Amino acid sequence: MNNDQKEKLLWSIALPGFAQLLNRKYIKGITLIILEVIVNVKSNFNLAIMFSFHGDILTAIEKTNYQWLMFYPCLYFFAMWDAIKDAKGRTPPFSFLPFVTAAYFVTIGLIYSSKIKIFEILLGPVFSPILFMIPGFIIAFLIFKIIKQIA
C-alpha cells in the first residue's frame, strides 16, 4: 500500500466518504457521507459510543437501534476499500478480502453484542464489534494465503 492509499484509508476511517471526495469521486463521496449520517442518527450510534465509553453498557444497548446499526459495518468497510481502490497506485488482487470479512464479523459481533461477556463484562454494541474485527482480519489473511498458494 502506497502513501496515497494509506492517506485515503485514514480519511475513510475518520468518516466514510471523505476519501472519495479527495479522490474526486464527488457523487460517491457525498452519497457515502449522507448514508453514514442517516445510519448514525437512526441507529443512535453516537449515543451508544458515548454511553459505552462512559461504561454504561446497558444504556448503550437500550438506546441502540440495531435494525439501523447493522447497516453500518458494510457501509464503513466498503468506503474504506473503495477509498484504497480509487487512490493512486496499484491495488493487489483480492485486496477486498480483509474489508469484506471484517464487515461480516463486525456485523456478527453487533448481533451478539447484547449477550457477549468477557470475564463477566458485557461488551455492548461498540466494543463487541471492534473485537470481532480481529478474527475477521485473521480469516481474511488466511484465505488470502490459501488463494496465493493455489494460484
N, C-alpha and C positions, 0 to 999 in steps of 0.2 A: 504494500500500500504506500503510495507516494504522499508527499506533504499536502497536496491539494485535496486528496481523498481523506486524509486524516482531519484536515480543517473542516471539510464538509460534514464528515461524520460527527464531529464535536458540535457543530452548529445544529445538526439534526437532533442530537441528543438534547440540546438546550430547548428546542421547540421544533416539532415536525413542521416542515415547510420552509424554514429559514434557509437551509442548504439549497433547496430548489430555487429560491429567489436568487441566491448567489450564483447558481448555475444557469441563471437567466431562463428558467422554466417558470415563468410568472403565473400562468393559469394553474399549473400543478401546485406550485408553492402556496398560492392564496387558497386553493381548494383544501390542501392539507391543513393549513392554519385554521381555516373555518371549521373543518371537521374536528380538529383537535379541540377547539374551543367548545363546540357543541357537545362532544362526548364528555369533555371535562366537566362542563356545567351540569349536564343532565345526570351524570353519574355521581356528582358531589365529590369528585376525586380530590380536589384541593382540601376539602374538609377532612376527608379520610387521611390524607397526608398529614395535615395539621394535628389531628387527634392521635394518629399513630406516633408521631414524633414526640408528642406530649405524654405518651404511654397509656393513653385512654383507648385501648384497642376495641373494647366493647362498643363504645360510642362510634368509633370509626366504622365498625361492622354495621351498626344500626343505621348510620347516615348514608352508607354507600348504596347506590342503585346498581346492583350487579348486572342487570339487563343491559345497561348502557356501558358500564365499565369493561365488559367483556369484549367490546369493540376496540378498546384502547391498545392492547398488545400488538394486534395485527397492523393497526394504523401506524403505531410508533416504530415498529421494526421495519415495515415496508418503507417508511420515509427515510430511515437510516440507510437501507440497502439502495434505494433509488438515488440517494444523495451521492453515494460512492460510485454507483454505476454511471451517473451523468458527469462526475468530476473528470478533470483531465487525467489521463493515464490509462493504462491497461487494467481491465477488470478480469481477473482469472476465471476460468470456467468453474461453475458450482460455488461461486462466492456468495450466493444467496443462502446456502445451507445453514450457516450459523444464525442468520436472521429468521429464517423460517422455523427452525427447531426451537429457537429461543421464544419466538412468539407463541408457538404451540405450548411449550412448557410453562410459560408465564400465564397463559390462559388456564391451564390445568391448576397451577398454583393459586390462581384467583378463585377458581371454582371451589377449591377445598380450603380456602383461606380462613373461613369462619370456624373450622374444625381442627386445623393442624396446630399441634403444640410441639415445641422443642424444650425439653427439660421443664415440662408443665407450664411453659409460657406460650400463650396464644399469640400467633404471629399477625393475623389480620390481613386486610386487603392491600397493604403496601409491602410489608416485609416478606410475606409468604411468596408472592410472585417474584420478588427480587431474588430470593433464594432458589426458586425453581429455574431461574436463568442458568445457573451453574450446570445442572445436568443437561439442559438444552444445548449449551455450547459444547460440552464434553461429547455428547452423542453426535452433534454435527461434525466435530473434528474426527471422530471415529468413522463415521460414514464417508467423510472426505478421504480419509486414509485408505479405506477399503476401495473406494472408486479409483483412486490413484493406482493401487496395486492391480486392479482388474484391467485398467486401460493401458 
